[in-house]
Amino acid sequence: MPSRNILVINCGSSSIKFALVKPDQAQFAISGLAERLGSTDAVLHWQRDNAKHSLAIAGGDHRSALAHLLPMVQEAADGQLHGIGHRVVHGGERFTSAQRLDAEVIDAIRAIAPLAPLHNPASLLGIEAALALYPELPQVAVFDTAFHQTLPEHAYRYAVPQQLYREHGVRRYGFHGTSHRFVSLRAAEVTGLAVTDSSWLVAHLGNGCSTCAVVDGQSRDTSMGMTPLEGLVMGTRSGDVDPNLHSHLARTLGWSLEQTDRMLNHDSGLLGLSGLSNDMRSLEQAREQGHAGATLAIEVFCYRLSKSLAAMSCALPRLDGLIFTGGIGENSPLIRSKTVAHLRLLGLALDEDANARCIRGVSGPIQAADHPRVLVIPTNEERQIALDTLALLDT
Ligand code: ADP
């Protein structure tokens, strides 16, 4: 079959990430980022054939950014764009898999927006702009939450009154599903295990971080909850804190809900703990130079991550392997080593030479001989979104 071209779009409130995926090629034919949309500094960056380009699009919004980039994408696709796959963060309980976009699906994404007030409206901006520009092209929504719709009820319910779940959807949904699915499928492939008879722990560690227990190709538990704030320490997000923190800060400091939300989502995590940076690379360098905040941030990050992985192991019948992925998981021997050191009771231990080798796209097993598998597997959410889009177009 000739190569097919799928454009993958990931919209934020003022940004669009895009990549043209040809499933039979490892590299993206063209990829890029439009950022600061809606401001006078709006700019479009793209990369093609290893060359980088930028174009100022002052005042450009989502629609005008797409109008600029779509002709370039069409050219890179030799005029043969087969479809567009949109990343949508929240699919609620309604969406258990990718969906072809039509008026009803768009209304449902809008109806779920109260659960993801920053993310779903941003996705809709991109979806509506792309549909207006290319009404004939098949377009698909791929949801971050969909993979986790297989969680059993005992894993997804909070211990709060039933009515909040039944009438207001207050439950755990989980995120990063596209990544957890992609790397667990790859793990089965590289180890020769059947997806339908395999059992993995996954640590996706980027700016956002989450763990997942994947059994027989299905998510059985995950660390993020109703929103992407629950769980691990992240770049700027706190992860788990005492749920009474909001009221404590309101009583003692007079903080509003918005102030506490902002602090927990934007000023916390690695940034808040270190007082220095949300970026793990910078923190590792600062730690080398003896920076106390960076050292503490790394210790807390790894300890909390290992506690979460140990908790996820409750959902597994056995352990076929622990997978590290995301910018930190794929590139940081230090974080992998410190995390695994806390997991002695799961029998895990690393071969530190193999661990040190797995950086910048080098992947593979890093466990010590005769210990359970630990794998470094680069994630590729764009590719998984393109494959899900193609699978729907073929039905
Ligand atoms: P996003 O969630 O935005 O896609 P990434 O998956 O790209 O983020 O991960 C970004 C994180 O990966 C940052 O904290 C960055 O510092 C970290 N990272 C990238 N390379 C390295 C490295 N060599 N060592 C440690 N951390 C790294």
Boltz pocket constraint, residues with backbone or C-beta under 6 A from the ligand:
constraints:
  - pocket:
      binder: B
      contacts: [[A, 205], [A, 206], [A, 207], [A, 208], [A, 235], [A, 278], [A, 279], [A, 280], [A, 281], [A, 282], [A, 284], [A, 326], [A, 327], [A, 328], [A, 331], [A, 332], [A, 359]]
      max_distance: 6.0
